[in-house]
Amino acid sequence: MLTPLHTAQFRTFGYTIVRRLLTPEETAALAAGITAAQRDAFGSRYGTPDGDGGIEGHYLPLWPTAPR
């Protein structure tokens, strides 16, 4: 349940933290889905550093977008 403090945090900083919103099982299922999407997108490169420096990681736009 969102509180007035959550709303104030969001309005001030653009995000809020709602602890225990998801169960551990829901969190694990979401993490598994993200990992699967990254493995599908990056194939054999998944988990392999590219050696270019900077912040390494795999990034995908995972939020569905509406068709245009």
CHARMM internal coordinates of N, CA and C (Angstrom, degrees):
IC EDIT
DIST 1 N 1 CA 1.4481
DIST 1 CA 1 C 1.5250
ANGL 1 N 1 CA 1 C 108.86
DIST 1 C 2 N 1.3154
ANGL 1 CA 1 C 2 N 115.41
DIHE 1 N 1 CA 1 C 2 N 132.52
DIST 2 N 2 CA 1.4623
ANGL 1 C 2 N 2 CA 119.90
DIHE 1 CA 1 C 2 N 2 CA 178.91
DIST 2 CA 2 C 1.5236
ANGL 2 N 2 CA 2 C 110.11
DIHE 1 C 2 N 2 CA 2 C -80.04
DIST 2 C 3 N 1.3088
ANGL 2 CA 2 C 3 N 114.37
DIHE 2 N 2 CA 2 C 3 N 140.85
DIST 3 N 3 CA 1.4622
ANGL 2 C 3 N 3 CA 121.37
DIHE 2 CA 2 C 3 N 3 CA 179.12
DIST 3 CA 3 C 1.5313
ANGL 3 N 3 CA 3 C 109.07
DIHE 2 C 3 N 3 CA 3 C -109.36
DIST 3 C 4 N 1.3253
ANGL 3 CA 3 C 4 N 118.10
DIHE 3 N 3 CA 3 C 4 N 168.24
DIST 4 N 4 CA 1.4648
ANGL 3 C 4 N 4 CA 119.84
DIHE 3 CA 3 C 4 N 4 CA 173.98
DIST 4 CA 4 C 1.5354
ANGL 4 N 4 CA 4 C 111.95
DIHE 3 C 4 N 4 CA 4 C -57.87
DIST 4 C 5 N 1.3248
ANGL 4 CA 4 C 5 N 117.64
DIHE 4 N 4 CA 4 C 5 N -31.62
DIST 5 N 5 CA 1.4640
ANGL 4 C 5 N 5 CA 120.58
DIHE 4 CA 4 C 5 N 5 CA 177.50
DIST 5 CA 5 C 1.5362
ANGL 5 N 5 CA 5 C 110.85
DIHE 4 C 5 N 5 CA 5 C -65.22
DIST 5 C 6 N 1.3342
ANGL 5 CA 5 C 6 N 117.08
DIHE 5 N 5 CA 5 C 6 N -40.74
DIST 6 N 6 CA 1.4668
ANGL 5 C 6 N 6 CA 120.48
DIHE 5 CA 5 C 6 N 6 CA 176.11
DIST 6 CA 6 C 1.5319
ANGL 6 N 6 CA 6 C 110.19
DIHE 5 C 6 N 6 CA 6 C -59.42
DIST 6 C 7 N 1.3219
ANGL 6 CA 6 C 7 N 115.68
DIHE 6 N 6 CA 6 C 7 N -45.06
DIST 7 N 7 CA 1.4641
ANGL 6 C 7 N 7 CA 120.36
DIHE 6 CA 6 C 7 N 7 CA -178.80
DIST 7 CA 7 C 1.5174
ANGL 7 N 7 CA 7 C 110.89
DIHE 6 C 7 N 7 CA 7 C -63.13
DIST 7 C 8 N 1.3234
ANGL 7 CA 7 C 8 N 117.51
DIHE 7 N 7 CA 7 C 8 N -43.80
DIST 8 N 8 CA 1.4606
ANGL 7 C 8 N 8 CA 121.34
DIHE 7 CA 7 C 8 N 8 CA 179.14
DIST 8 CA 8 C 1.5266
ANGL 8 N 8 CA 8 C 110.79
DIHE 7 C 8 N 8 CA 8 C -63.50
DIST 8 C 9 N 1.3200
ANGL 8 CA 8 C 9 N 116.59
DIHE 8 N 8 CA 8 C 9 N -42.12
DIST 9 N 9 CA 1.4728
ANGL 8 C 9 N 9 CA 121.04
DIHE 8 CA 8 C 9 N 9 CA 177.97
DIST 9 CA 9 C 1.5281
ANGL 9 N 9 CA 9 C 109.61
DIHE 8 C 9 N 9 CA 9 C -59.42
DIST 9 C 10 N 1.3362
ANGL 9 CA 9 C 10 N 117.09
DIHE 9 N 9 CA 9 C 10 N -46.15
DIST 10 N 10 CA 1.4629
ANGL 9 C 10 N 10 CA 120.92
DIHE 9 CA 9 C 10 N 10 CA -179.14
DIST 10 CA 10 C 1.5225
ANGL 10 N 10 CA 10 C 111.27
DIHE 9 C 10 N 10 CA 10 C -63.65
DIST 10 C 11 N 1.3049
ANGL 10 CA 10 C 11 N 116.93
DIHE 10 N 10 CA 10 C 11 N -44.83
DIST 11 N 11 CA 1.4675
ANGL 10 C 11 N 11 CA 119.97
DIHE 10 CA 10 C 11 N 11 CA -178.59
DIST 11 CA 11 C 1.5289
ANGL 11 N 11 CA 11 C 111.54
DIHE 10 C 11 N 11 CA 11 C -65.30
DIST 11 C 12 N 1.3229
ANGL 11 CA 11 C 12 N 116.73
DIHE 11 N 11 CA 11 C 12 N -32.75
DIST 12 N 12 CA 1.4561
ANGL 11 C 12 N 12 CA 120.72
DIHE 11 CA 11 C 12 N 12 CA -178.58
DIST 12 CA 12 C 1.5221
ANGL 12 N 12 CA 12 C 112.25
DIHE 11 C 12 N 12 CA 12 C -79.91
DIST 12 C 13 N 1.3329
ANGL 12 CA 12 C 13 N 117.39
DIHE 12 N 12 CA 12 C 13 N -45.86
DIST 13 N 13 CA 1.4612
ANGL 12 C 13 N 13 CA 121.14
DIHE 12 CA 12 C 13 N 13 CA -169.84
DIST 13 CA 13 C 1.5336
ANGL 13 N 13 CA 13 C 114.32
DIHE 12 C 13 N 13 CA 13 C -113.41
DIST 13 C 14 N 1.3323
ANGL 13 CA 13 C 14 N 118.19
DIHE 13 N 13 CA 13 C 14 N -10.85
DIST 14 N 14 CA 1.4513
ANGL 13 C 14 N 14 CA 120.52
DIHE 13 CA 13 C 14 N 14 CA 179.26
DIST 14 CA 14 C 1.5188
ANGL 14 N 14 CA 14 C 114.66
DIHE 13 C 14 N 14 CA 14 C 86.91
DIST 14 C 15 N 1.2965
ANGL 14 CA 14 C 15 N 117.14
DIHE 14 N 14 CA 14 C 15 N 6.96
DIST 15 N 15 CA 1.4714
ANGL 14 C 15 N 15 CA 122.05
DIHE 14 CA 14 C 15 N 15 CA 176.12
DIST 15 CA 15 C 1.5120
ANGL 15 N 15 CA 15 C 108.07
DIHE 14 C 15 N 15 CA 15 C -155.69
DIST 15 C 16 N 1.3036
ANGL 15 CA 15 C 16 N 116.45
DIHE 15 N 15 CA 15 C 16 N 163.87
DIST 16 N 16 CA 1.4568
ANGL 15 C 16 N 16 CA 121.79
DIHE 15 CA 15 C 16 N 16 CA 172.37
DIST 16 CA 16 C 1.5226
ANGL 16 N 16 CA 16 C 108.40
DIHE 15 C 16 N 16 CA 16 C -147.30
DIST 16 C 17 N 1.2875
ANGL 16 CA 16 C 17 N 116.66
DIHE 16 N 16 CA 16 C 17 N 158.21
DIST 17 N 17 CA 1.4661
ANGL 16 C 17 N 17 CA 122.52
DIHE 16 CA 16 C 17 N 17 CA 179.88
DIST 17 CA 17 C 1.5212
ANGL 17 N 17 CA 17 C 107.68
DIHE 16 C 17 N 17 CA 17 C -111.46
DIST 17 C 18 N 1.3221
ANGL 17 CA 17 C 18 N 115.62
DIHE 17 N 17 CA 17 C 18 N 125.36
DIST 18 N 18 CA 1.4600
ANGL 17 C 18 N 18 CA 121.20
DIHE 17 CA 17 C 18 N 18 CA 177.25
DIST 18 CA 18 C 1.5242
ANGL 18 N 18 CA 18 C 106.29
DIHE 17 C 18 N 18 CA 18 C -118.08
DIST 18 C 19 N 1.3036
ANGL 18 CA 18 C 19 N 115.75
DIHE 18 N 18 CA 18 C 19 N 97.19
DIST 19 N 19 CA 1.4625
ANGL 18 C 19 N 19 CA 121.13
DIHE 18 CA 18 C 19 N 19 CA -176.61
DIST 19 CA 19 C 1.5308
ANGL 19 N 19 CA 19 C 111.28
DIHE 18 C 19 N 19 CA 19 C -66.85
DIST 19 C 20 N 1.3172
ANGL 19 CA 19 C 20 N 114.64
DIHE 19 N 19 CA 19 C 20 N 143.94
DIST 20 N 20 CA 1.4658
ANGL 19 C 20 N 20 CA 123.49
DIHE 19 CA 19 C 20 N 20 CA 177.85
DIST 20 CA 20 C 1.5320
ANGL 20 N 20 CA 20 C 112.67
DIHE 19 C 20 N 20 CA 20 C 58.52
DIST 20 C 21 N 1.3348
ANGL 20 CA 20 C 21 N 116.56
DIHE 20 N 20 CA 20 C 21 N 28.07
DIST 21 N 21 CA 1.4630
ANGL 20 C 21 N 21 CA 120.08
DIHE 20 CA 20 C 21 N 21 CA 176.11
DIST 21 CA 21 C 1.5286
ANGL 21 N 21 CA 21 C 109.93
DIHE 20 C 21 N 21 CA 21 C -67.48
DIST 21 C 22 N 1.3286
ANGL 21 CA 21 C 22 N 116.41
DIHE 21 N 21 CA 21 C 22 N -39.17
DIST 22 N 22 CA 1.4618
ANGL 21 C 22 N 22 CA 122.29
DIHE 21 CA 21 C 22 N 22 CA 179.51
DIST 22 CA 22 C 1.5180
ANGL 22 N 22 CA 22 C 109.83
DIHE 21 C 22 N 22 CA 22 C -109.07
DIST 22 C 23 N 1.3091
ANGL 22 CA 22 C 23 N 116.06
DIHE 22 N 22 CA 22 C 23 N 149.53
DIST 23 N 23 CA 1.4640
ANGL 22 C 23 N 23 CA 120.32
DIHE 22 CA 22 C 23 N 23 CA 175.24
DIST 23 CA 23 C 1.5273
ANGL 23 N 23 CA 23 C 108.72
DIHE 22 C 23 N 23 CA 23 C -75.57
DIST 23 C 24 N 1.3337
ANGL 23 CA 23 C 24 N 118.02
DIHE 23 N 23 CA 23 C 24 N 161.51
DIST 24 N 24 CA 1.4666
ANGL 23 C 24 N 24 CA 119.79
DIHE 23 CA 23 C 24 N 24 CA 175.68
DIST 24 CA 24 C 1.5307
ANGL 24 N 24 CA 24 C 112.02
DIHE 23 C 24 N 24 CA 24 C -56.39
DIST 24 C 25 N 1.3191
ANGL 24 CA 24 C 25 N 117.54
DIHE 24 N 24 CA 24 C 25 N -34.56
DIST 25 N 25 CA 1.4690
ANGL 24 C 25 N 25 CA 120.89
DIHE 24 CA 24 C 25 N 25 CA 179.30
DIST 25 CA 25 C 1.5287
ANGL 25 N 25 CA 25 C 111.04
DIHE 24 C 25 N 25 CA 25 C -67.83
DIST 25 C 26 N 1.3313
ANGL 25 CA 25 C 26 N 116.94
DIHE 25 N 25 CA 25 C 26 N -41.07
DIST 26 N 26 CA 1.4619
ANGL 25 C 26 N 26 CA 120.35
DIHE 25 CA 25 C 26 N 26 CA 177.74
DIST 26 CA 26 C 1.5257
ANGL 26 N 26 CA 26 C 110.99
DIHE 25 C 26 N 26 CA 26 C -65.32
DIST 26 C 27 N 1.3292
ANGL 26 CA 26 C 27 N 116.25
DIHE 26 N 26 CA 26 C 27 N -42.04
DIST 27 N 27 CA 1.4602
ANGL 26 C 27 N 27 CA 120.90
DIHE 26 CA 26 C 27 N 27 CA 177.77
DIST 27 CA 27 C 1.5212
ANGL 27 N 27 CA 27 C 110.81
DIHE 26 C 27 N 27 CA 27 C -61.47
DIST 27 C 28 N 1.3299
ANGL 27 CA 27 C 28 N 117.33
DIHE 27 N 27 CA 27 C 28 N -44.26
DIST 28 N 28 CA 1.4728
ANGL 27 C 28 N 28 CA 121.13
DIHE 27 CA 27 C 28 N 28 CA 179.00
DIST 28 CA 28 C 1.5217
ANGL 28 N 28 CA 28 C 111.27
DIHE 27 C 28 N 28 CA 28 C -62.99
DIST 28 C 29 N 1.3320
ANGL 28 CA 28 C 29 N 117.30
DIHE 28 N 28 CA 28 C 29 N -40.81
DIST 29 N 29 CA 1.4688
ANGL 28 C 29 N 29 CA 120.63
DIHE 28 CA 28 C 29 N 29 CA 179.35
DIST 29 CA 29 C 1.5287
ANGL 29 N 29 CA 29 C 111.12
DIHE 28 C 29 N 29 CA 29 C -64.92
DIST 29 C 30 N 1.3260
ANGL 29 CA 29 C 30 N 117.79
DIHE 29 N 29 CA 29 C 30 N -41.48
DIST 30 N 30 CA 1.4616
ANGL 29 C 30 N 30 CA 120.66
DIHE 29 CA 29 C 30 N 30 CA 177.27
DIST 30 CA 30 C 1.5253
ANGL 30 N 30 CA 30 C 111.24
DIHE 29 C 30 N 30 CA 30 C -64.83
DIST 30 C 31 N 1.3289
ANGL 30 CA 30 C 31 N 117.15
DIHE 30 N 30 CA 30 C 31 N -43.82
DIST 31 N 31 CA 1.4682
ANGL 30 C 31 N 31 CA 121.01
DIHE 30 CA 30 C 31 N 31 CA 178.87
DIST 31 CA 31 C 1.5235
ANGL 31 N 31 CA 31 C 110.73
DIHE 30 C 31 N 31 CA 31 C -61.79
DIST 31 C 32 N 1.3189
ANGL 31 CA 31 C 32 N 117.69
DIHE 31 N 31 CA 31 C 32 N -41.05
DIST 32 N 32 CA 1.4685
ANGL 31 C 32 N 32 CA 121.18
DIHE 31 CA 31 C 32 N 32 CA 178.94
DIST 32 CA 32 C 1.5289
ANGL 32 N 32 CA 32 C 110.38
DIHE 31 C 32 N 32 CA 32 C -64.61
DIST 32 C 33 N 1.3140
ANGL 32 CA 32 C 33 N 117.65
DIHE 32 N 32 CA 32 C 33 N -39.58
DIST 33 N 33 CA 1.4621
ANGL 32 C 33 N 33 CA 121.16
DIHE 32 CA 32 C 33 N 33 CA 178.49
DIST 33 CA 33 C 1.5169
ANGL 33 N 33 CA 33 C 112.26
DIHE 32 C 33 N 33 CA 33 C -65.07
DIST 33 C 34 N 1.3254
ANGL 33 CA 33 C 34 N 116.93
DIHE 33 N 33 CA 33 C 34 N -40.70
DIST 34 N 34 CA 1.4646
ANGL 33 C 34 N 34 CA 120.97
DIHE 33 CA 33 C 34 N 34 CA 178.42
DIST 34 CA 34 C 1.5177
ANGL 34 N 34 CA 34 C 110.21
DIHE 33 C 34 N 34 CA 34 C -66.12
DIST 34 C 35 N 1.3303
ANGL 34 CA 34 C 35 N 116.82
DIHE 34 N 34 CA 34 C 35 N -44.80
DIST 35 N 35 CA 1.4636
ANGL 34 C 35 N 35 CA 120.56
DIHE 34 CA 34 C 35 N 35 CA 178.73
DIST 35 CA 35 C 1.5258
ANGL 35 N 35 CA 35 C 110.70
DIHE 34 C 35 N 35 CA 35 C -61.06
DIST 35 C 36 N 1.3210
ANGL 35 CA 35 C 36 N 117.84
DIHE 35 N 35 CA 35 C 36 N -42.65
DIST 36 N 36 CA 1.4654
ANGL 35 C 36 N 36 CA 121.27
DIHE 35 CA 35 C 36 N 36 CA 178.91
DIST 36 CA 36 C 1.5337
ANGL 36 N 36 CA 36 C 110.80
DIHE 35 C 36 N 36 CA 36 C -62.29
DIST 36 C 37 N 1.3292
ANGL 36 CA 36 C 37 N 117.68
DIHE 36 N 36 CA 36 C 37 N -42.42
DIST 37 N 37 CA 1.4658
ANGL 36 C 37 N 37 CA 120.94
DIHE 36 CA 36 C 37 N 37 CA 179.30
DIST 37 CA 37 C 1.5273
ANGL 37 N 37 CA 37 C 110.71
DIHE 36 C 37 N 37 CA 37 C -64.09
DIST 37 C 38 N 1.3297
ANGL 37 CA 37 C 38 N 116.67
DIHE 37 N 37 CA 37 C 38 N -39.78
DIST 38 N 38 CA 1.4621
ANGL 37 C 38 N 38 CA 119.76
DIHE 37 CA 37 C 38 N 38 CA 178.75
DIST 38 CA 38 C 1.5279
ANGL 38 N 38 CA 38 C 111.19
DIHE 37 C 38 N 38 CA 38 C -67.81
DIST 38 C 39 N 1.3192
ANGL 38 CA 38 C 39 N 117.25
DIHE 38 N 38 CA 38 C 39 N -42.53
DIST 39 N 39 CA 1.4692
ANGL 38 C 39 N 39 CA 120.19
DIHE 38 CA 38 C 39 N 39 CA 177.67
DIST 39 CA 39 C 1.5241
ANGL 39 N 39 CA 39 C 110.65
DIHE 38 C 39 N 39 CA 39 C -61.56
DIST 39 C 40 N 1.3301
ANGL 39 CA 39 C 40 N 117.36
DIHE 39 N 39 CA 39 C 40 N -40.80
DIST 40 N 40 CA 1.4650
ANGL 39 C 40 N 40 CA 120.75
DIHE 39 CA 39 C 40 N 40 CA 177.73
DIST 40 CA 40 C 1.5231
ANGL 40 N 40 CA 40 C 111.14
DIHE 39 C 40 N 40 CA 40 C -63.03
DIST 40 C 41 N 1.3263
ANGL 40 CA 40 C 41 N 116.91
DIHE 40 N 40 CA 40 C 41 N -41.51
DIST 41 N 41 CA 1.4672
ANGL 40 C 41 N 41 CA 121.08
DIHE 40 CA 40 C 41 N 41 CA -176.11
DIST 41 CA 41 C 1.5273
ANGL 41 N 41 CA 41 C 112.76
DIHE 40 C 41 N 41 CA 41 C -75.01
DIST 41 C 42 N 1.3345
ANGL 41 CA 41 C 42 N 117.23
DIHE 41 N 41 CA 41 C 42 N -38.95
DIST 42 N 42 CA 1.4613
ANGL 41 C 42 N 42 CA 120.25
DIHE 41 CA 41 C 42 N 42 CA -172.42
DIST 42 CA 42 C 1.5247
ANGL 42 N 42 CA 42 C 113.88
DIHE 41 C 42 N 42 CA 42 C -102.17
DIST 42 C 43 N 1.3200
ANGL 42 CA 42 C 43 N 117.36
DIHE 42 N 42 CA 42 C 43 N -10.15
DIST 43 N 43 CA 1.4600
ANGL 42 C 43 N 43 CA 121.06
DIHE 42 CA 42 C 43 N 43 CA 176.79
DIST 43 CA 43 C 1.5181
ANGL 43 N 43 CA 43 C 112.95
DIHE 42 C 43 N 43 CA 43 C 53.14
DIST 43 C 44 N 1.3244
ANGL 43 CA 43 C 44 N 116.31
DIHE 43 N 43 CA 43 C 44 N -131.47
DIST 44 N 44 CA 1.4742
ANGL 43 C 44 N 44 CA 120.90
DIHE 43 CA 43 C 44 N 44 CA -175.57
DIST 44 CA 44 C 1.5255
ANGL 44 N 44 CA 44 C 112.26
DIHE 43 C 44 N 44 CA 44 C -68.31
DIST 44 C 45 N 1.3326
ANGL 44 CA 44 C 45 N 117.56
DIHE 44 N 44 CA 44 C 45 N -15.76
DIST 45 N 45 CA 1.4700
ANGL 44 C 45 N 45 CA 119.86
DIHE 44 CA 44 C 45 N 45 CA 178.31
DIST 45 CA 45 C 1.5243
ANGL 45 N 45 CA 45 C 112.50
DIHE 44 C 45 N 45 CA 45 C -78.91
DIST 45 C 46 N 1.3378
ANGL 45 CA 45 C 46 N 117.91
DIHE 45 N 45 CA 45 C 46 N -12.31
DIST 46 N 46 CA 1.4584
ANGL 45 C 46 N 46 CA 120.52
DIHE 45 CA 45 C 46 N 46 CA -177.89
DIST 46 CA 46 C 1.5270
ANGL 46 N 46 CA 46 C 110.03
DIHE 45 C 46 N 46 CA 46 C -61.70
DIST 46 C 47 N 1.3096
ANGL 46 CA 46 C 47 N 116.63
DIHE 46 N 46 CA 46 C 47 N 127.09
DIST 47 N 47 CA 1.4624
ANGL 46 C 47 N 47 CA 121.67
DIHE 46 CA 46 C 47 N 47 CA 177.37
DIST 47 CA 47 C 1.5140
ANGL 47 N 47 CA 47 C 114.18
DIHE 46 C 47 N 47 CA 47 C 82.91
DIST 47 C 48 N 1.3352
ANGL 47 CA 47 C 48 N 118.00
DIHE 47 N 47 CA 47 C 48 N 1.36
DIST 48 N 48 CA 1.4526
ANGL 47 C 48 N 48 CA 121.66
DIHE 47 CA 47 C 48 N 48 CA -179.48
DIST 48 CA 48 C 1.5266
ANGL 48 N 48 CA 48 C 108.95
DIHE 47 C 48 N 48 CA 48 C -104.72
DIST 48 C 49 N 1.3407
ANGL 48 CA 48 C 49 N 117.72
DIHE 48 N 48 CA 48 C 49 N 120.57
DIST 49 N 49 CA 1.4681
ANGL 48 C 49 N 49 CA 119.48
DIHE 48 CA 48 C 49 N 49 CA 178.51
DIST 49 CA 49 C 1.5248
ANGL 49 N 49 CA 49 C 110.27
DIHE 48 C 49 N 49 CA 49 C -62.61
DIST 49 C 50 N 1.3367
ANGL 49 CA 49 C 50 N 116.62
DIHE 49 N 49 CA 49 C 50 N 143.55
DIST 50 N 50 CA 1.4580
ANGL 49 C 50 N 50 CA 119.49
DIHE 49 CA 49 C 50 N 50 CA 179.80
DIST 50 CA 50 C 1.5209
ANGL 50 N 50 CA 50 C 112.46
DIHE 49 C 50 N 50 CA 50 C -88.50
DIST 50 C 51 N 1.3353
ANGL 50 CA 50 C 51 N 117.24
DIHE 50 N 50 CA 50 C 51 N -12.31
DIST 51 N 51 CA 1.4596
ANGL 50 C 51 N 51 CA 120.74
DIHE 50 CA 50 C 51 N 51 CA 176.40
DIST 51 CA 51 C 1.5153
ANGL 51 N 51 CA 51 C 114.53
DIHE 50 C 51 N 51 CA 51 C 76.75
DIST 51 C 52 N 1.3262
ANGL 51 CA 51 C 52 N 117.98
DIHE 51 N 51 CA 51 C 52 N 7.90
DIST 52 N 52 CA 1.4597
ANGL 51 C 52 N 52 CA 120.54
DIHE 51 CA 51 C 52 N 52 CA -179.43
DIST 52 CA 52 C 1.5259
ANGL 52 N 52 CA 52 C 112.74
DIHE 51 C 52 N 52 CA 52 C -85.61
DIST 52 C 53 N 1.3170
ANGL 52 CA 52 C 53 N 117.50
DIHE 52 N 52 CA 52 C 53 N -3.29
DIST 53 N 53 CA 1.4528
ANGL 52 C 53 N 53 CA 120.51
DIHE 52 CA 52 C 53 N 53 CA -178.50
DIST 53 CA 53 C 1.5148
ANGL 53 N 53 CA 53 C 111.38
DIHE 52 C 53 N 53 CA 53 C 81.72
DIST 53 C 54 N 1.2949
ANGL 53 CA 53 C 54 N 115.93
DIHE 53 N 53 CA 53 C 54 N -170.66
DIST 54 N 54 CA 1.4552
ANGL 53 C 54 N 54 CA 119.99
DIHE 53 CA 53 C 54 N 54 CA -179.15
DIST 54 CA 54 C 1.5241
ANGL 54 N 54 CA 54 C 110.84
DIHE 53 C 54 N 54 CA 54 C 74.24
DIST 54 C 55 N 1.2944
ANGL 54 CA 54 C 55 N 115.79
DIHE 54 N 54 CA 54 C 55 N -160.41
DIST 55 N 55 CA 1.4596
ANGL 54 C 55 N 55 CA 121.17
DIHE 54 CA 54 C 55 N 55 CA -179.78
DIST 55 CA 55 C 1.5207
ANGL 55 N 55 CA 55 C 107.69
DIHE 54 C 55 N 55 CA 55 C -87.67
DIST 55 C 56 N 1.3108
ANGL 55 CA 55 C 56 N 115.71
DIHE 55 N 55 CA 55 C 56 N 116.93
DIST 56 N 56 CA 1.4553
ANGL 55 C 56 N 56 CA 119.74
DIHE 55 CA 55 C 56 N 56 CA -178.73
DIST 56 CA 56 C 1.5124
ANGL 56 N 56 CA 56 C 110.23
DIHE 55 C 56 N 56 CA 56 C -94.83
DIST 56 C 57 N 1.2953
ANGL 56 CA 56 C 57 N 115.35
DIHE 56 N 56 CA 56 C 57 N 149.01
DIST 57 N 57 CA 1.4458
ANGL 56 C 57 N 57 CA 121.22
DIHE 56 CA 56 C 57 N 57 CA 178.10
DIST 57 CA 57 C 1.5059
ANGL 57 N 57 CA 57 C 109.93
DIHE 56 C 57 N 57 CA 57 C 162.51
DIST 57 C 58 N 1.3035
ANGL 57 CA 57 C 58 N 115.48
DIHE 57 N 57 CA 57 C 58 N 179.57
DIST 58 N 58 CA 1.4538
ANGL 57 C 58 N 58 CA 121.87
DIHE 57 CA 57 C 58 N 58 CA 179.38
DIST 58 CA 58 C 1.5166
ANGL 58 N 58 CA 58 C 107.68
DIHE 57 C 58 N 58 CA 58 C -118.01
DIST 58 C 59 N 1.3034
ANGL 58 CA 58 C 59 N 115.68
DIHE 58 N 58 CA 58 C 59 N 128.25
DIST 59 N 59 CA 1.4465
ANGL 58 C 59 N 59 CA 120.46
DIHE 58 CA 58 C 59 N 59 CA -174.86
DIST 59 CA 59 C 1.5223
ANGL 59 N 59 CA 59 C 109.56
DIHE 58 C 59 N 59 CA 59 C -127.30
DIST 59 C 60 N 1.3039
ANGL 59 CA 59 C 60 N 116.21
DIHE 59 N 59 CA 59 C 60 N 131.10
DIST 60 N 60 CA 1.4581
ANGL 59 C 60 N 60 CA 122.28
DIHE 59 CA 59 C 60 N 60 CA 177.24
DIST 60 CA 60 C 1.5142
ANGL 60 N 60 CA 60 C 108.90
DIHE 59 C 60 N 60 CA 60 C -135.55
DIST 60 C 61 N 1.3301
ANGL 60 CA 60 C 61 N 117.50
DIHE 60 N 60 CA 60 C 61 N 144.31
DIST 61 N 61 CA 1.4636
ANGL 60 C 61 N 61 CA 118.83
DIHE 60 CA 60 C 61 N 61 CA 171.43
DIST 61 CA 61 C 1.5284
ANGL 61 N 61 CA 61 C 107.91
DIHE 60 C 61 N 61 CA 61 C -75.85
DIST 61 C 62 N 1.3031
ANGL 61 CA 61 C 62 N 117.05
DIHE 61 N 61 CA 61 C 62 N 100.54
DIST 62 N 62 CA 1.4558
ANGL 61 C 62 N 62 CA 121.20
DIHE 61 CA 61 C 62 N 62 CA -174.55
DIST 62 CA 62 C 1.5140
ANGL 62 N 62 CA 62 C 113.68
DIHE 61 C 62 N 62 CA 62 C -94.33
DIST 62 C 63 N 1.3153
ANGL 62 CA 62 C 63 N 116.98
DIHE 62 N 62 CA 62 C 63 N -5.57
DIST 63 N 63 CA 1.4573
ANGL 62 C 63 N 63 CA 119.92
DIHE 62 CA 62 C 63 N 63 CA -179.73
DIST 63 CA 63 C 1.5169
ANGL 63 N 63 CA 63 C 107.83
DIHE 62 C 63 N 63 CA 63 C -84.71
DIST 63 C 64 N 1.3166
ANGL 63 CA 63 C 64 N 117.96
DIHE 63 N 63 CA 63 C 64 N 125.45
DIST 64 N 64 CA 1.4687
ANGL 63 C 64 N 64 CA 118.79
DIHE 63 CA 63 C 64 N 64 CA -179.01
DIST 64 CA 64 C 1.5229
ANGL 64 N 64 CA 64 C 111.30
DIHE 63 C 64 N 64 CA 64 C -64.67
DIST 64 C 65 N 1.2869
ANGL 64 CA 64 C 65 N 115.60
DIHE 64 N 64 CA 64 C 65 N 142.29
DIST 65 N 65 CA 1.4634
ANGL 64 C 65 N 65 CA 119.73
DIHE 64 CA 64 C 65 N 65 CA 177.97
DIST 65 CA 65 C 1.5184
ANGL 65 N 65 CA 65 C 108.99
DIHE 64 C 65 N 65 CA 65 C -110.90
DIST 65 C 66 N 1.2894
ANGL 65 CA 65 C 66 N 115.13
DIHE 65 N 65 CA 65 C 66 N 152.73
DIST 66 N 66 CA 1.4699
ANGL 65 C 66 N 66 CA 120.75
DIHE 65 CA 65 C 66 N 66 CA 179.73
DIST 66 CA 66 C 1.5274
ANGL 66 N 66 CA 66 C 109.33
DIHE 65 C 66 N 66 CA 66 C -75.48
DIST 66 C 67 N 1.3095
ANGL 66 CA 66 C 67 N 117.85
DIHE 66 N 66 CA 66 C 67 N 143.41
DIST 67 N 67 CA 1.4634
ANGL 66 C 67 N 67 CA 119.27
DIHE 66 CA 66 C 67 N 67 CA 176.16
DIST 67 CA 67 C 1.5098
ANGL 67 N 67 CA 67 C 110.93
DIHE 66 C 67 N 67 CA 67 C -64.39
DIST 67 C 68 N 1.3107
ANGL 67 CA 67 C 68 N 115.81
DIHE 67 N 67 CA 67 C 68 N 147.62
DIST 68 N 68 CA 1.4766
ANGL 67 C 68 N 68 CA 120.63
DIHE 67 CA 67 C 68 N 68 CA -179.23
DIST 68 CA 68 C 1.4875
ANGL 68 N 68 CA 68 C 111.16
DIHE 67 C 68 N 68 CA 68 C -91.97
END
COOR INIT
IC SEED 1 N 1 CA 1 C
IC BUILD
